[in-house]
Amino acid sequence: MARWLGLILALAAFSNLSEAYRFLVIFPLPGKSHNILGSNVVNHLLQAGHEVTFVTPFPVKNPHPNLQQLDVSSNFELMKEEFMNVTALLNNEISFNNPIMMFQFTNDLFAKTVENPNVAKVLGDTNQKFDAVIAEWMYNDAYSGIATIFDCPFIWLSTIDPHWIILSLIDESTNPAYVPDSLSSSIPPFNFKQRVSGLLLQLVASAFKTLYWNGVVEGEVRRLIGPYLVQRGKPIPPFLEVSHNASLVLGNSHVSLGQSIRLPQNYKPIAGYHINPKVAPLPEDLKKLLDNAKNGLIYFSMGSNLKSKDLPDDLKQGILKIFRDLKQTVLWKFEEAIPNLPKNVHIVQWAPQHSILAHPNCILFITHGGLLSTTETVHFGKPIIGIPVFGDQFVNIERAVSRGFAIKVPLSYTMLDEFKAAIDEAISNPKYKNKVKELSEIYHDRPVPPSKELVHWVEHVVRTGGAPHLRSPALNVPCYQKYYLDLLAVIAAIILVLVVALKLSLRVLRCNKKQNLKKKKN
Ligand SMILES: *[C@@H]1O[C@H](CO)[C@@H](O)[C@H](O)[C@H]1NC(C)=O
């Protein structure tokens, strides 16, 4: 009898496990690498048997039957062409490290996404129900308000190494004494100056966020999300209640790629989930090229946003001259044809990066160092030359250098000599290759593949009603309690009382002495 009961319970548990859920997944940023991360979240959930509504600027034709796409390709209107132009970057005409500009852009993106008629239709449909909302975190907390509409758990996906701002949404900020900002290239241990500038950056940015920016975002959430709450007869909660309500952060990070930092229980590092463990076979022509590359092949790609054709002509010719003198074959992802190409240089407009990096004859990857590219180099164990251009690429490359599998070459008009020296060093010195192989082993040595972990934790959040047990108690502890400022105040008060008491008693004692003396004289 007991055995039957056990079996029935097990079956019930199993049928519960394989229940299909409905997810709203939001990746509004019109950038290819962001779409790779978003569409792979969607694919893993679909493969696990769930239904997904996907807010995306890159809708595909003939989608999976359980996938509904909400086309937000009009978000491309926000991406200015010069954002991604190499020559403009070389001339210092634009800077990506301007936080105000970035924050403003993220707010425009939120408004444009939510106001998109395709999205508005779903948000305004009171028959829609979701088991969880998953959204990309890009320096804007507003998306958490969308889960409030559907009264369901909310999950962030952070595309970068754990950033102190997102950690402060589920736990607390990291300590700037030993954790750099994701956009800084300093690497601990820090000297005095680095520690102080890290602290200043964090203090100024926190003050800006809490005193000013959160108010702006709250206004936008009220304006854009409020009406949907009113429509459903719900009150509009204070914004902090919404933005501090995330159940989980899925992080596109891993210790083998970034830093070993302390993480709360509801932060799950799942870097590499976008890479299919079964690498697609190479197209025939590329396969031949790689198979025949006796001295190895160097793969050169500046990612999907930066167009190599925006490179100034002098640089282009100089790079070609360097490649011509190499024994190795070079595969350059470049958007335009080049006349008089050296015999060992091959241009492709499109490159199956994973399949190329997976080939044993690929010996070096020259990259801008976007997070996906540095993940892929460690996944496939290939050393790199990094030419960072903006955003987190600088710190990605800096870390790869400090970990010993990369050489950095700053983008400039005079980079050619350094570029040549870097290629020679990377090819002739085996230490870069050995180091990346070692890290690759650490990266792959996990109890389950990252895609399995992604699905598991998302389902766990739904199964446990928002996973309140994973939440950090730090979230509800005010600053003065965290740093024991109240205790400090008590101690200061006691010391004050003691000092005053001591002074008073000394004075009384002195007075008494004087009186005694007077009495004696008399
Ligand atoms: C907070 O999250 C829970 C689920 O974890 C959800 O039911 C609730 O509506 C959320 N509250 C707000 C204010 O968003």
The ligand as a Gaussian input file, in Angstrom:
#p B3LYP/6-31G(d) Opt

LIG

0 1
 C        5.721000      40.781000      -6.577000
 O        5.939000      39.453000      -7.035000
 C        4.857000      38.565000      -6.851000
 C        5.289000      37.194000      -7.329000
 O        6.558000      36.852000      -6.889000
 C        3.657000      39.055000      -7.613000
 O        2.565000      38.199000      -7.394000
 C        3.301000      40.481000      -7.169000
 O        2.274000      40.980000      -7.965000
 C        4.523000      41.380000      -7.294000
 N        4.242000      42.691000      -6.735000
 C        4.445000      43.824000      -7.405000
 C        4.130000      45.090000      -6.675000
 O        4.875000      43.855000      -8.532000

